[in-house]
Amino acid sequence: MVPGDLNARTGGYGYDRKIIEGLRARQWQVDVGMLGDGYPAPGRTAREQADRIADALPDGTLAVVDGLAFGVLAELAQRHARRLDWVALVHHPLSLETGLDAAQRRALFDSERRALASARGVIVTSRSTARALAADFDIDAARIAVIEPGTDPAPPAAGSGSAELSLLCVATVTPRKGHAVLVEALAGLRDRRWTLDCAGSLSTDPACVHALGNAIEAHGRRTRRAARRTARGRTARAVCRCRRLRAALVPRGLWHGAGRSVGARAAGDQHARRRHRRHGACRRRHAGGTRRCRGLARRAAAPAGRRRMACAAAAAARAGAAPAHLAGQQRRFAAALEAFRGRALA
């Protein structure tokens, strides 16, 4: 059961699509129920659609629900908890989203905690999200399976071959992805030549997109190239792959739930910076994030620095730090569902 548009080009929906594809390849019967738009603040129409889909499911159905919807459907989850085998797929706890006031955060937290208590099991996409659910949502660790995004093998990035620093940022433009921090950091590199390509949706948070444009303009002509790149919005996969191969550095969001795009980038990047903090994210204060980002960009701007990063990334891959292969993660997801099927409620 999926909210919104399953074909949307985001890391979360990409993860969902690949899992569905993998289950069907293993002869699972997978029927996708579309829950409507507006989540995690669904209107009456979307809630009625979710009710119709759940009511029509036969007793004993193994029902996997994307956490963007499941967390705000606590009453529906509780109503069907005895007859359906609910499995929640949590990419990122709803109450930890940016831009919420205290009342919204509390309401989402209470709703998500009640909904998760009705699930036979919970699948999360990062270990830090698993820790957050166990610590803050009272979910037994035995009921949580960590299935990180899998990737197809990819060739290592060769870089642009020029003295100019090339960067690729793949993320929907929202506050917690940190585009403004990235632009601010790059604007401080006044003695370096750099190019930033941004690939991601501009429709999720128009206010954030507007603020980002203002920030770029405020920093002057040197950063307007980044504005033009960002304004392209979603970039075709083939073009994005081509730019990744030329990039010396692929920055990730300040608060990222180990989405599909992060794993795909890390599969072949010269250097993918991964600092997991609590709740599946890289949560930093604005000033600290800017300093770290600028320091990393300065190191990457020097050819010798890029070579050291490339060597470090290659060594990490050889040591097993590279993301797991997609087929293996699809297999692990199927095994987790089998383990959760028919499990007693907590």
Buried (B, 14 or more C-beta within 10 A) or exposed (E): BBBBEBEBBBBBBBBBBBBBEBBEEEEEEEEEBBBBEBBBEBEEEBBEBBBEBBEEBEEEBBBBBBBBBBBBBBBBBBBBBEEBBBBBBBBBBBBBBEEBEEEBBEBBBEBBBBBBBBBBBBBBBBBBBBBBBBEBBEBEEEBBBBBBBBBEEBEBBEBBEEEEBBBBBBBBBBBBBBBBBBBBBBBBBEEBEBBBBBBBBBEBBEEBBEBBBEBBEEBEEBBEBBBEBBEEBBBEEEEBBBBBBBBBBBBBBBBBBBBBBBBBBBBBBBBBBEEBEEBBBBBBEEEEBBBBBBEBBBBBBEBEBBEBBBEEBBEBBEEEEBBBBBEEBBBBBBEBBEBBBEBEEE
